[in-house]
Amino acid sequence: MKLLSIVMISLILVTTACSSLLSGGEELTIPSQWKLMSFSRAGDEITVVEGSTVTLEFGADGQLGGTGGCNGFGALYEVKNDMLIIKEIVSTLMACMDDGIMEQETQYFSALQSATKYEISGDHLTIFFGEAEDTLNFVKQ
């Protein structure tokens, strides 16, 4: 009986350590994969460049990765309540010639590195960055 209690308590602690409860009551499931749908800057909604795929994946090991539309990237992250801290992003260095792709990727990486907090509502993830009015808007994959 004691062994079962110890195992159950350990399982609860591990489960709690691997996710973060948001103020809205929804958890960031780790690992999880997201697809960027749009940026919002100074109230203007900017959709992802047509034909490009921009992704974000949170790993259980404190690492994240994805694609910026052209290059793959990775970084370390921390979640504290609804706060999100993303460390320096490292990416591959391919040049993509399609209109707007490289500019979009530069803005995406910059926004991720200046992330301040996040919210999850159903299958939607919003990452706030900059002045906290600016957002990255994702849908779960």
The first five atom37 places (N, CA, C, CB, O) and aatype in JSON, in Angstrom:
{
  "aatype": [12, 11, 10, 10, 15, 9, 19, 12, 9, 15, 10, 9, 10, 19, 16, 16, 0, 4, 15, 15, 10, 10, 15, 7, 7, 6, 6, 10, 16, 9, 14, 15, 5, 17, 11, 10, 12, 15, 13, 15, 1, 0, 7, 3, 6, 9, 16, 19, 19, 6, 7, 15, 16, 19, 16, 10, 6, 13, 7, 0, 3, 7, 5, 10, 7, 7, 16, 7, 7, 4, 2, 7, 13, 7, 0, 10, 18, 6, 19, 11, 2, 3, 12, 10, 9, 9, 11, 6, 9, 19, 15, 16, 10, 12, 0, 4, 12, 3, 3, 7, 9, 12, 6, 5, 6, 16, 5, 18, 13, 15, 0, 10, 5, 15, 0, 16, 11, 18, 6, 9, 15, 7, 3, 8, 10, 16, 9, 13, 13, 7, 6, 0, 6, 3, 16, 10, 2, 13, 19, 11, 5],
  "atom_mask": [
    [1, 1, 1, 1, 1],
    [1, 1, 1, 1, 1],
    [1, 1, 1, 1, 1],
    [1, 1, 1, 1, 1],
    [1, 1, 1, 1, 1],
    [1, 1, 1, 1, 1],
    [1, 1, 1, 1, 1],
    [1, 1, 1, 1, 1],
    [1, 1, 1, 1, 1],
    [1, 1, 1, 1, 1],
    [1, 1, 1, 1, 1],
    [1, 1, 1, 1, 1],
    [1, 1, 1, 1, 1],
    [1, 1, 1, 1, 1],
    [1, 1, 1, 1, 1],
    [1, 1, 1, 1, 1],
    [1, 1, 1, 1, 1],
    [1, 1, 1, 1, 1],
    [1, 1, 1, 1, 1],
    [1, 1, 1, 1, 1],
    [1, 1, 1, 1, 1],
    [1, 1, 1, 1, 1],
    [1, 1, 1, 1, 1],
    [1, 1, 1, 0, 1],
    [1, 1, 1, 0, 1],
    [1, 1, 1, 1, 1],
    [1, 1, 1, 1, 1],
    [1, 1, 1, 1, 1],
    [1, 1, 1, 1, 1],
    [1, 1, 1, 1, 1],
    [1, 1, 1, 1, 1],
    [1, 1, 1, 1, 1],
    [1, 1, 1, 1, 1],
    [1, 1, 1, 1, 1],
    [1, 1, 1, 1, 1],
    [1, 1, 1, 1, 1],
    [1, 1, 1, 1, 1],
    [1, 1, 1, 1, 1],
    [1, 1, 1, 1, 1],
    [1, 1, 1, 1, 1],
    [1, 1, 1, 1, 1],
    [1, 1, 1, 1, 1],
    [1, 1, 1, 0, 1],
    [1, 1, 1, 1, 1],
    [1, 1, 1, 1, 1],
    [1, 1, 1, 1, 1],
    [1, 1, 1, 1, 1],
    [1, 1, 1, 1, 1],
    [1, 1, 1, 1, 1],
    [1, 1, 1, 1, 1],
    [1, 1, 1, 0, 1],
    [1, 1, 1, 1, 1],
    [1, 1, 1, 1, 1],
    [1, 1, 1, 1, 1],
    [1, 1, 1, 1, 1],
    [1, 1, 1, 1, 1],
    [1, 1, 1, 1, 1],
    [1, 1, 1, 1, 1],
    [1, 1, 1, 0, 1],
    [1, 1, 1, 1, 1],
    [1, 1, 1, 1, 1],
    [1, 1, 1, 0, 1],
    [1, 1, 1, 1, 1],
    [1, 1, 1, 1, 1],
    [1, 1, 1, 0, 1],
    [1, 1, 1, 0, 1],
    [1, 1, 1, 1, 1],
    [1, 1, 1, 0, 1],
    [1, 1, 1, 0, 1],
    [1, 1, 1, 1, 1],
    [1, 1, 1, 1, 1],
    [1, 1, 1, 0, 1],
    [1, 1, 1, 1, 1],
    [1, 1, 1, 0, 1],
    [1, 1, 1, 1, 1],
    [1, 1, 1, 1, 1],
    [1, 1, 1, 1, 1],
    [1, 1, 1, 1, 1],
    [1, 1, 1, 1, 1],
    [1, 1, 1, 1, 1],
    [1, 1, 1, 1, 1],
    [1, 1, 1, 1, 1],
    [1, 1, 1, 1, 1],
    [1, 1, 1, 1, 1],
    [1, 1, 1, 1, 1],
    [1, 1, 1, 1, 1],
    [1, 1, 1, 1, 1],
    [1, 1, 1, 1, 1],
    [1, 1, 1, 1, 1],
    [1, 1, 1, 1, 1],
    [1, 1, 1, 1, 1],
    [1, 1, 1, 1, 1],
    [1, 1, 1, 1, 1],
    [1, 1, 1, 1, 1],
    [1, 1, 1, 1, 1],
    [1, 1, 1, 1, 1],
    [1, 1, 1, 1, 1],
    [1, 1, 1, 1, 1],
    [1, 1, 1, 1, 1],
    [1, 1, 1, 0, 1],
    [1, 1, 1, 1, 1],
    [1, 1, 1, 1, 1],
    [1, 1, 1, 1, 1],
    [1, 1, 1, 1, 1],
    [1, 1, 1, 1, 1],
    [1, 1, 1, 1, 1],
    [1, 1, 1, 1, 1],
    [1, 1, 1, 1, 1],
    [1, 1, 1, 1, 1],
    [1, 1, 1, 1, 1],
    [1, 1, 1, 1, 1],
    [1, 1, 1, 1, 1],
    [1, 1, 1, 1, 1],
    [1, 1, 1, 1, 1],
    [1, 1, 1, 1, 1],
    [1, 1, 1, 1, 1],
    [1, 1, 1, 1, 1],
    [1, 1, 1, 1, 1],
    [1, 1, 1, 1, 1],
    [1, 1, 1, 1, 1],
    [1, 1, 1, 1, 1],
    [1, 1, 1, 0, 1],
    [1, 1, 1, 1, 1],
    [1, 1, 1, 1, 1],
    [1, 1, 1, 1, 1],
    [1, 1, 1, 1, 1],
    [1, 1, 1, 1, 1],
    [1, 1, 1, 1, 1],
    [1, 1, 1, 1, 1],
    [1, 1, 1, 0, 1],
    [1, 1, 1, 1, 1],
    [1, 1, 1, 1, 1],
    [1, 1, 1, 1, 1],
    [1, 1, 1, 1, 1],
    [1, 1, 1, 1, 1],
    [1, 1, 1, 1, 1],
    [1, 1, 1, 1, 1],
    [1, 1, 1, 1, 1],
    [1, 1, 1, 1, 1],
    [1, 1, 1, 1, 1],
    [1, 1, 1, 1, 1]
  ],
  "atom_positions": [
    [[0.83, -1.19, 0.0], [0.0, 0.0, 0.0], [0.87, 1.26, 0.0], [-0.94, 0.0, 1.21], [0.59, 2.22, -0.72]],
    [[1.95, 1.24, 0.83], [2.85, 2.39, 0.87], [3.5, 2.61, -0.49], [3.92, 2.21, 1.94], [3.62, 3.75, -0.94]],
    [[3.9, 1.53, -1.13], [4.55, 1.63, -2.43], [3.59, 2.25, -3.45], [5.02, 0.25, -2.92], [4.0, 3.09, -4.26]],
    [[2.34, 1.84, -3.43], [1.35, 2.4, -4.34], [1.17, 3.89, -4.1], [0.01, 1.67, -4.19], [1.06, 4.67, -5.05]],
    [[1.12, 4.3, -2.85], [0.99, 5.73, -2.52], [2.18, 6.52, -3.02], [0.83, 5.91, -1.01], [2.0, 7.62, -3.56]],
    [[3.38, 6.0, -2.85], [4.59, 6.68, -3.3], [4.58, 6.81, -4.82], [5.84, 5.93, -2.83], [4.93, 7.86, -5.36]],
    [[4.2, 5.74, -5.5], [4.14, 5.77, -6.96], [3.12, 6.8, -7.43], [3.8, 4.37, -7.52], [3.39, 7.56, -8.36]],
    [[1.95, 6.84, -6.82], [0.9, 7.79, -7.21], [1.35, 9.24, -6.98], [-0.39, 7.52, -6.43], [1.14, 10.09, -7.84]],
    [[1.97, 9.51, -5.85], [2.46, 10.86, -5.55], [3.54, 11.26, -6.55], [3.01, 10.95, -4.11], [3.55, 12.38, -7.04]],
    [[4.44, 10.33, -6.85], [5.49, 10.62, -7.84], [4.9, 10.92, -9.2], [6.47, 9.44, -7.94], [5.35, 11.84, -9.89]],
    [[3.9, 10.15, -9.6], [3.25, 10.36, -10.89], [2.58, 11.73, -10.95], [2.22, 9.26, -11.15], [2.66, 12.41, -11.98]],
    [[1.93, 12.13, -9.88], [1.29, 13.44, -9.83], [2.33, 14.55, -9.94], [0.48, 13.6, -8.53], [2.12, 15.53, -10.67]],
    [[3.45, 14.42, -9.23], [4.5, 15.43, -9.28], [5.11, 15.54, -10.67], [5.59, 15.11, -8.27], [5.35, 16.65, -11.16]],
    [[5.36, 14.42, -11.32], [5.93, 14.43, -12.67], [4.96, 15.07, -13.64], [6.3, 13.0, -13.13], [5.36, 15.89, -14.47]],
    [[3.69, 14.71, -13.55], [2.68, 15.28, -14.44], [2.57, 16.78, -14.25], [1.32, 14.62, -14.2], [2.46, 17.52, -15.23]],
    [[2.6, 17.24, -13.02], [2.52, 18.67, -12.74], [3.74, 19.39, -13.27], [2.38, 18.91, -11.25], [3.62, 20.5, -13.79]],
    [[4.91, 18.8, -13.15], [6.15, 19.43, -13.61], [6.21, 19.54, -15.12], [7.35, 18.66, -13.11], [6.89, 20.42, -15.64]],
    [[5.51, 18.68, -15.83], [5.58, 18.66, -17.3], [4.54, 19.53, -17.98], [5.43, 17.26, -17.79], [4.46, 19.54, -19.21]],
    [[3.74, 20.25, -17.23], [2.78, 21.16, -17.85], [2.63, 22.39, -16.99], [1.42, 20.46, -18.06], [3.01, 22.41, -15.82]],
    [[2.07, 23.42, -17.58], [1.88, 24.67, -16.87], [0.41, 25.05, -16.91], [2.77, 25.79, -17.47], [-0.17, 25.11, -17.99]],
    [[-0.19, 25.3, -15.76], [-1.58, 25.7, -15.71], [-1.69, 27.18, -16.03], [-2.2, 25.38, -14.32], [-1.02, 28.0, -15.42]],
    [[-2.54, 27.5, -16.97], [-2.72, 28.89, -17.38], [-3.77, 29.55, -16.51], [-3.11, 28.98, -18.85], [-4.59, 28.89, -15.88]],
    [[-3.74, 30.88, -16.5], [-4.72, 31.62, -15.74], [-6.14, 31.33, -16.21], [-4.43, 33.11, -15.83], [-7.08, 31.39, -15.42]],
    [[-6.3, 31.01, -17.5], [-7.61, 30.69, -18.05], [-8.05, 29.27, -17.72], [0.0, 0.0, 0.0], [-9.17, 28.89, -18.05]],
    [[-7.19, 28.49, -17.08], [-7.54, 27.15, -16.68], [-7.15, 26.08, -17.68], [0.0, 0.0, 0.0], [-7.34, 24.89, -17.39]],
    [[-6.62, 26.43, -18.84], [-6.22, 25.44, -19.83], [-4.71, 25.23, -19.77], [-6.65, 25.86, -21.24], [-3.96, 26.18, -19.53]],
    [[-4.28, 24.0, -19.99], [-2.87, 23.66, -19.89], [-2.19, 23.66, -21.24], [-2.71, 22.31, -19.23], [-2.79, 23.33, -22.26]],
    [[-0.92, 24.03, -21.23], [-0.08, 23.86, -22.42], [0.36, 22.41, -22.41], [1.16, 24.86, -22.43], [1.18, 22.01, -21.58]],
    [[-0.18, 21.63, -23.31], [0.17, 20.22, -23.4], [1.57, 20.11, -23.99], [-0.87, 19.43, -24.25], [1.86, 20.68, -25.04]],
    [[2.4, 19.37, -23.32], [3.78, 19.19, -23.79], [4.0, 17.71, -23.99], [4.82, 19.79, -22.77], [3.74, 16.94, -23.06]],
    [[4.46, 17.25, -25.14], [4.77, 18.06, -26.32], [3.5, 18.49, -27.04], [5.67, 17.28, -27.28], [2.47, 17.82, -26.95]],
    [[3.59, 19.59, -27.77], [2.47, 20.04, -28.59], [2.99, 20.75, -29.83], [1.55, 20.98, -27.79], [4.08, 21.33, -29.82]],
    [[2.2, 20.69, -30.89], [2.59, 21.27, -32.18], [1.55, 22.29, -32.61], [2.77, 20.17, -33.26], [0.34, 22.05, -32.5]],
    [[2.04, 23.42, -33.11], [1.17, 24.53, -33.49], [1.55, 25.06, -34.87], [1.24, 25.65, -32.45], [2.71, 24.98, -35.28]],
    [[0.57, 25.6, -35.58], [0.79, 26.22, -36.89], [0.39, 27.69, -36.8], [-0.02, 25.47, -38.03], [-0.71, 28.01, -36.37]],
    [[1.29, 28.58, -37.21], [1.01, 30.02, -37.18], [-0.01, 30.37, -38.25], [2.31, 30.83, -37.37], [0.13, 29.99, -39.41]],
    [[-1.04, 31.1, -37.84], [-2.07, 31.56, -38.78], [-1.89, 33.04, -39.11], [-3.46, 31.32, -38.2], [-2.11, 33.46, -40.25]],
    [[-1.5, 33.84, -38.09], [-1.35, 35.28, -38.33], [-0.52, 35.93, -37.23], [-2.73, 35.95, -38.41], [-0.33, 35.38, -36.15]],
    [[-0.04, 37.13, -37.55], [0.6, 38.04, -36.6], [-0.41, 39.16, -36.35], [1.99, 38.61, -37.14], [-1.23, 39.46, -37.22]],
    [[-0.36, 39.76, -35.19], [-1.12, 40.97, -34.94], [-0.14, 42.0, -34.39], [-2.33, 40.73, -33.96], [0.45, 41.79, -33.33]],
    [[0.04, 43.1, -35.12], [0.96, 44.16, -34.71], [0.22, 45.49, -34.72], [2.21, 44.22, -35.63], [-0.37, 45.88, -35.73]],
    [[0.26, 46.17, -33.58], [-0.39, 47.48, -33.45], [-1.83, 47.44, -33.97], [0.41, 48.56, -34.21], [-2.3, 48.38, -34.6]],
    [[-2.5, 46.33, -33.69], [-3.9, 46.18, -34.08], [-4.13, 45.7, -35.5], [0.0, 0.0, 0.0], [-5.27, 45.4, -35.87]],
    [[-3.07, 45.61, -36.3], [-3.2, 45.13, -37.68], [-2.96, 43.63, -37.73], [-2.22, 45.87, -38.62], [-1.96, 43.14, -37.2]],
    [[-3.87, 42.9, -38.37], [-3.75, 41.45, -38.53], [-3.01, 41.15, -39.83], [-5.15, 40.76, -38.53], [-3.42, 41.61, -40.9]],
    [[-1.92, 40.39, -39.75], [-1.11, 40.04, -40.92], [-1.12, 38.53, -41.05], [0.36, 40.59, -40.8], [-0.6, 37.83, -40.17]],
    [[-1.7, 38.0, -42.11], [-1.76, 36.55, -42.29], [-0.41, 36.03, -42.79], [-2.89, 36.17, -43.27], [0.4, 36.77, -43.35]],
    [[-0.2, 34.74, -42.57], [1.02, 34.08, -43.02], [1.07, 34.12, -44.55], [1.08, 32.6, -42.49], [0.04, 33.98, -45.22]],
    [[2.27, 34.31, -45.08], [2.46, 34.37, -46.53], [1.89, 33.1, -47.16], [3.97, 34.55, -46.9], [2.2, 31.98, -46.73]],
    [[1.08, 33.28, -48.18], [0.44, 32.15, -48.86], [1.49, 31.16, -49.37], [-0.44, 32.64, -50.02], [2.49, 31.55, -49.97]],
    [[1.25, 29.89, -49.11], [2.17, 28.84, -49.55], [3.27, 28.52, -48.56], [0.0, 0.0, 0.0], [4.02, 27.57, -48.77]],
    [[3.37, 29.3, -47.48], [4.41, 29.02, -46.47], [3.77, 28.36, -45.25], [5.15, 30.32, -46.06], [2.6, 28.58, -44.95]],
    [[4.55, 27.55, -44.57], [4.11, 26.9, -43.34], [5.06, 27.31, -42.23], [4.06, 25.35, -43.5], [6.27, 27.08, -42.31]],
    [[4.5, 27.91, -41.19], [5.28, 28.38, -40.04], [4.78, 27.61, -38.83], [5.15, 29.94, -39.83], [3.59, 27.66, -38.51]],
    [[5.68, 26.9, -38.15], [5.27, 26.01, -37.06], [6.04, 26.28, -35.78], [5.45, 24.57, -37.47], [7.07, 26.97, -35.77]],
    [[5.52, 25.72, -34.69], [6.14, 25.8, -33.38], [5.81, 24.52, -32.63], [5.66, 27.07, -32.58], [4.64, 24.13, -32.56]],
    [[6.82, 23.88, -32.08], [6.62, 22.65, -31.31], [7.32, 22.77, -29.97], [7.14, 21.41, -32.09], [8.52, 23.03, -29.91]],
    [[6.56, 22.57, -28.88], [7.11, 22.59, -27.54], [7.48, 21.17, -27.14], [6.11, 23.21, -26.53], [6.64, 20.27, -27.22]],
    [[8.71, 20.95, -26.71], [9.15, 19.66, -26.23], [9.14, 19.61, -24.71], [0.0, 0.0, 0.0], [9.22, 20.65, -24.06]],
    [[9.04, 18.42, -24.15], [9.0, 18.25, -22.7], [10.34, 18.56, -22.04], [8.59, 16.85, -22.36], [10.4, 18.72, -20.82]],
    [[11.4, 18.64, -22.82], [12.74, 18.85, -22.29], [13.14, 20.32, -22.22], [13.74, 18.11, -23.13], [14.32, 20.63, -22.03]],
    [[12.19, 21.24, -22.36], [12.5, 22.66, -22.32], [13.04, 23.19, -23.63], [0.0, 0.0, 0.0], [13.55, 24.31, -23.68]],
    [[12.94, 22.4, -24.68], [13.38, 22.84, -26.0], [12.16, 23.0, -26.9], [14.39, 21.84, -26.62], [11.17, 22.27, -26.77]],
    [[12.26, 23.96, -27.8], [11.21, 24.1, -28.81], [11.86, 24.16, -30.17], [10.35, 25.36, -28.54], [13.07, 24.37, -30.29]],
    [[11.07, 23.99, -31.18], [11.58, 24.03, -32.54], [10.45, 24.24, -33.51], [0.0, 0.0, 0.0], [9.29, 24.37, -33.12]],
    [[10.8, 24.26, -34.78], [9.78, 24.43, -35.8], [10.39, 24.92, -37.09], [0.0, 0.0, 0.0], [11.58, 24.78, -37.33]],
    [[9.53, 25.51, -37.91], [9.98, 26.11, -39.17], [9.49, 27.55, -39.22], [9.47, 25.3, -40.4], [8.41, 27.88, -38.73]],
    [[10.32, 28.4, -39.81], [9.95, 29.8, -39.95], [9.37, 30.12, -41.31], [0.0, 0.0, 0.0], [9.19, 31.29, -41.64]],
    [[9.09, 29.11, -42.1], [8.6, 29.32, -43.45], [9.66, 28.97, -44.47], [0.0, 0.0, 0.0], [9.35, 28.62, -45.62]],
    [[10.93, 29.05, -44.05], [12.06, 28.71, -44.91], [13.04, 27.83, -44.13], [12.78, 29.99, -45.43], [13.39, 26.74, -44.57]],
    [[13.47, 28.32, -42.97], [14.48, 27.64, -42.17], [13.89, 26.94, -40.95], [15.54, 28.62, -41.72], [12.89, 27.38, -40.38]],
    [[14.53, 25.84, -40.56], [14.21, 25.19, -39.31], [14.89, 25.95, -38.19], [0.0, 0.0, 0.0], [15.92, 26.6, -38.41]],
    [[14.33, 25.87, -36.97], [14.93, 26.58, -35.83], [14.74, 25.8, -34.55], [14.34, 27.98, -35.69], [13.93, 24.87, -34.48]],
    [[15.49, 26.19, -33.54], [15.37, 25.63, -32.21], [15.73, 26.67, -31.17], [0.0, 0.0, 0.0], [16.41, 27.65, -31.48]],
    [[15.28, 26.45, -29.94], [15.58, 27.35, -28.83], [15.21, 26.65, -27.53], [14.81, 28.71, -28.97], [14.54, 25.62, -27.54]],
    [[15.64, 27.22, -26.44], [15.21, 26.78, -25.12], [14.06, 27.68, -24.68], [16.39, 26.82, -24.08], [13.99, 28.85, -25.07]],
    [[13.16, 27.14, -23.86], [12.06, 27.96, -23.36], [11.76, 27.61, -21.91], [10.8, 27.77, -24.22], [12.11, 26.53, -21.42]],
    [[11.09, 28.55, -21.23], [10.61, 28.35, -19.87], [9.17, 28.83, -19.8], [11.5, 29.1, -18.82], [8.81, 29.84, -20.41]],
    [[8.35, 28.11, -19.05], [6.97, 28.5, -18.82], [6.79, 28.68, -17.32], [5.96, 27.45, -19.4], [7.1, 27.78, -16.54]],
    [[6.3, 29.86, -16.92], [6.01, 30.14, -15.51], [4.62, 30.76, -15.47], [7.09, 31.1, -14.86], [4.42, 31.9, -15.88]],
    [[3.65, 29.98, -14.96], [2.25, 30.39, -14.99], [1.87, 30.71, -16.43], [2.0, 31.62, -14.06], [1.94, 29.82, -17.28]],
    [[1.49, 31.95, -16.74], [1.15, 32.28, -18.13], [2.28, 33.02, -18.84], [-0.12, 33.12, -18.18], [2.11, 33.51, -19.95]],
    [[3.44, 33.09, -18.18], [4.6, 33.74, -18.79], [5.38, 32.75, -19.64], [5.51, 34.36, -17.71], [5.5, 31.58, -19.29]],
    [[5.9, 33.23, -20.76], [6.69, 32.41, -21.67], [7.99, 33.14, -21.97], [5.91, 32.1, -22.99], [7.98, 34.28, -22.43]],
    [[9.09, 32.47, -21.71], [10.42, 33.03, -21.99], [11.09, 32.13, -23.01], [11.29, 33.16, -20.68], [11.25, 30.93, -22.78]],
    [[11.47, 32.7, -24.14], [12.15, 31.95, -25.19], [13.56, 32.5, -25.32], [11.39, 32.03, -26.55], [13.76, 33.69, -25.57]],
    [[14.53, 31.62, -25.15], [15.94, 32.01, -25.23], [16.36, 32.19, -26.69], [16.85, 30.95, -24.54], [15.54, 32.05, -27.6]],
    [[17.6, 32.49, -26.91], [18.14, 32.77, -28.24], [17.79, 31.67, -29.24], [19.64, 32.95, -28.17], [18.03, 30.48, -28.99]],
    [[17.24, 32.07, -30.37], [16.85, 31.14, -31.42], [18.05, 30.86, -32.32], [15.67, 31.7, -32.25], [18.78, 31.77, -32.72]],
    [[18.23, 29.58, -32.63], [19.26, 29.14, -33.57], [18.53, 28.54, -34.77], [20.27, 28.1, -32.91], [17.62, 27.73, -34.6]],
    [[18.93, 28.95, -35.99], [18.24, 28.44, -37.17], [19.22, 28.06, -38.26], [17.25, 29.48, -37.7], [20.39, 28.45, -38.24]],
    [[18.71, 27.29, -39.21], [19.5, 27.02, -40.41], [19.59, 28.32, -41.2], [18.86, 25.86, -41.28], [18.89, 29.28, -40.89]],
    [[20.44, 28.36, -42.21], [20.71, 29.62, -42.91], [20.41, 29.56, -44.4], [22.15, 30.0, -42.71], [21.16, 30.11, -45.21]],
    [[19.32, 28.9, -44.76], [18.93, 28.87, -46.17], [18.3, 30.21, -46.56], [17.94, 27.69, -46.45], [17.69, 30.88, -45.73]],
    [[18.47, 30.58, -47.8], [17.82, 31.79, -48.32], [16.67, 31.36, -49.22], [18.83, 32.7, -49.1], [16.86, 30.57, -50.14]],
    [[15.49, 31.87, -48.94], [14.32, 31.54, -49.76], [13.96, 32.76, -50.58], [13.12, 31.1, -48.87], [13.89, 33.88, -50.07]],
    [[13.73, 32.55, -51.85], [13.52, 33.65, -52.78], [12.05, 34.04, -52.95], [14.1, 33.29, -54.12], [11.76, 35.07, -53.57]],
    [[11.13, 33.25, -52.43], [9.71, 33.58, -52.57], [9.41, 34.91, -51.88], [8.83, 32.46, -51.97], [9.96, 35.21, -50.82]],
    [[8.54, 35.7, -52.49], [8.21, 37.03, -51.96], [7.71, 36.97, -50.52], [7.15, 37.68, -52.84], [6.77, 36.24, -50.21]],
    [[8.35, 37.74, -49.67], [7.89, 37.91, -48.3], [8.3, 36.85, -47.31], [0.0, 0.0, 0.0], [8.14, 37.05, -46.11]],
    [[8.83, 35.72, -47.75], [9.14, 34.61, -46.84], [10.23, 34.98, -45.84], [9.57, 33.37, -47.65], [10.08, 34.76, -44.64]],
    [[11.33, 35.54, -46.32], [12.45, 35.86, -45.42], [12.06, 36.97, -44.43], [13.68, 36.29, -46.23], [12.45, 36.92, -43.27]],
    [[11.32, 37.96, -44.89], [10.86, 39.03, -44.0], [9.93, 38.47, -42.93], [10.15, 40.15, -44.81], [10.04, 38.81, -41.76]],
    [[9.0, 37.6, -43.35], [8.09, 36.96, -42.41], [8.86, 36.16, -41.37], [7.1, 36.05, -43.16], [8.56, 36.23, -40.18]],
    [[9.85, 35.41, -41.81], [10.64, 34.58, -40.9], [11.4, 35.44, -39.9], [11.61, 33.7, -41.69], [11.44, 35.12, -38.71]],
    [[12.01, 36.52, -40.37], [12.73, 37.43, -39.48], [11.79, 38.0, -38.42], [13.39, 38.57, -40.28], [12.15, 38.06, -37.24]],
    [[10.61, 38.41, -38.82], [9.62, 38.95, -37.87], [9.16, 37.88, -36.89], [8.42, 39.52, -38.63], [8.97, 38.16, -35.71]],
    [[8.98, 36.66, -37.37], [8.54, 35.54, -36.53], [9.58, 35.24, -35.45], [8.28, 34.29, -37.38], [9.25, 35.14, -34.27]],
    [[10.83, 35.09, -35.86], [11.89, 34.79, -34.89], [12.03, 35.92, -33.88], [13.23, 34.56, -35.61], [12.2, 35.67, -32.68]],
    [[11.96, 37.16, -34.33], [12.05, 38.32, -33.44], [10.89, 38.33, -32.44], [12.06, 39.62, -34.25], [11.09, 38.6, -31.26]],
    [[9.69, 38.04, -32.92], [8.52, 38.0, -32.04], [8.66, 36.91, -30.99], [7.24, 37.78, -32.86], [8.36, 37.13, -29.82]],
    [[9.11, 35.72, -31.4], [9.29, 34.63, -30.44], [10.29, 35.01, -29.36], [9.74, 33.36, -31.15], [10.06, 34.74, -28.18]],
    [[11.39, 35.63, -29.75], [12.43, 35.99, -28.77], [11.97, 37.09, -27.83], [13.68, 36.43, -29.49], [12.55, 37.24, -26.75]],
    [[10.96, 37.85, -28.2], [10.46, 38.9, -27.3], [9.13, 38.5, -26.66], [10.31, 40.22, -28.06], [8.39, 39.36, -26.18]],
    [[8.83, 37.19, -26.66], [7.58, 36.69, -26.06], [7.54, 37.06, -24.58], [7.47, 35.15, -26.24], [8.55, 37.02, -23.88]],
    [[6.33, 37.41, -24.12], [6.14, 37.76, -22.72], [5.17, 36.82, -22.02], [5.64, 39.18, -22.61], [5.39, 36.46, -20.86]],
    [[4.11, 36.43, -22.69], [3.14, 35.52, -22.09], [2.36, 34.8, -23.18], [2.17, 36.28, -21.15], [2.52, 35.09, -24.36]],
    [[1.52, 33.86, -22.76], [0.71, 33.12, -23.72], [-0.64, 32.77, -23.12], [1.43, 31.85, -24.17], [-0.81, 32.77, -21.91]],
    [[-1.59, 32.48, -24.0], [-2.91, 32.02, -23.59], [-3.34, 30.91, -24.54], [-3.96, 33.2, -23.6], [-3.02, 30.92, -25.73]],
    [[-4.07, 29.94, -24.0], [-4.64, 28.87, -24.82], [-6.15, 28.89, -24.63], [-4.04, 27.48, -24.44], [-6.65, 28.95, -23.51]],
    [[-6.86, 28.83, -25.75], [-8.31, 28.74, -25.74], [-8.7, 27.7, -26.78], [-8.98, 30.14, -26.03], [-8.64, 27.95, -27.98]],
    [[-9.09, 26.53, -26.29], [-9.42, 25.43, -27.2], [-8.21, 25.02, -28.01], [0.0, 0.0, 0.0], [-7.18, 24.66, -27.44]],
    [[-8.33, 25.07, -29.33], [-7.23, 24.69, -30.22], [-6.41, 25.89, -30.68], [-7.77, 23.94, -31.43], [-5.7, 25.81, -31.69]],
    [[-6.51, 27.0, -29.96], [-5.81, 28.22, -30.35], [-4.8, 28.63, -29.28], [-6.81, 29.36, -30.59], [-5.1, 28.66, -28.09]],
    [[-3.6, 28.95, -29.73], [-2.53, 29.45, -28.87], [-2.22, 30.88, -29.31], [-1.25, 28.54, -28.95], [-2.02, 31.14, -30.49]],
    [[-2.18, 31.79, -28.35], [-1.79, 33.17, -28.61], [-0.54, 33.46, -27.8], [-2.93, 34.18, -28.26], [-0.53, 33.29, -26.58]],
    [[0.52, 33.89, -28.47], [1.74, 34.31, -27.8], [1.82, 35.82, -27.92], [3.01, 33.61, -28.41], [1.79, 36.38, -29.02]],
    [[1.92, 36.48, -26.77], [2.04, 37.94, -26.73], [3.51, 38.3, -26.75], [1.33, 38.53, -25.47], [4.33, 37.63, -26.12]],
    [[3.85, 39.36, -27.47], [5.24, 39.79, -27.54], [5.31, 41.31, -27.64], [5.96, 39.14, -28.75], [4.31, 41.98, -27.87]],
    [[6.51, 41.83, -27.45], [6.7, 43.27, -27.56], [5.94, 44.01, -26.49], [0.0, 0.0, 0.0], [6.14, 43.77, -25.3]],
    [[5.08, 44.9, -26.9], [4.32, 45.74, -25.98], [3.08, 45.02, -25.41], [3.89, 47.01, -26.68], [2.2, 45.68, -24.84]],
    [[3.0, 43.72, -25.57], [1.89, 42.88, -25.08], [0.59, 43.1, -25.84], [1.66, 43.13, -23.61], [-0.4, 42.42, -25.57]],
    [[0.57, 44.03, -26.78], [-0.58, 44.2, -27.66], [-0.37, 43.37, -28.92], [-0.79, 45.7, -28.01], [-1.32, 43.04, -29.62]],
    [[0.88, 43.05, -29.2], [1.24, 42.29, -30.4], [1.13, 40.8, -30.11], [2.68, 42.65, -30.87], [1.47, 40.34, -29.02]],
    [[0.64, 40.03, -31.1], [0.43, 38.61, -30.87], [0.84, 37.76, -32.07], [-1.03, 38.34, -30.54], [0.85, 38.22, -33.21]],
    [[1.18, 36.52, -31.76], [1.32, 35.45, -32.74], [0.12, 34.54, -32.5], [2.71, 34.67, -32.61], [-0.13, 34.14, -31.37]],
    [[-0.61, 34.21, -33.55], [-1.85, 33.45, -33.41], [-1.72, 32.09, -34.1], [-3.03, 34.24, -34.0], [-1.55, 32.01, -35.32]],
    [[-1.79, 31.03, -33.29], [-1.56, 29.67, -33.77], [-2.83, 28.83, -33.65], [-0.42, 29.01, -32.98], [-3.73, 29.14, -32.86]],
    [[-2.88, 27.77, -34.44], [-3.9, 26.74, -34.31], [-3.16, 25.42, -34.08], [-4.84, 26.67, -35.59], [-2.09, 25.19, -34.64]],
    [[-3.75, 24.57, -33.24], [-3.11, 23.28, -32.92], [-3.09, 22.38, -34.14], [-3.85, 22.59, -31.76], [-4.06, 22.32, -34.9]],
    [[-1.97, 21.68, -34.33], [-1.85, 20.74, -35.46], [-2.3, 19.36, -35.03], [-0.41, 20.68, -35.99], [-2.28, 18.43, -35.84]]
  ]
}
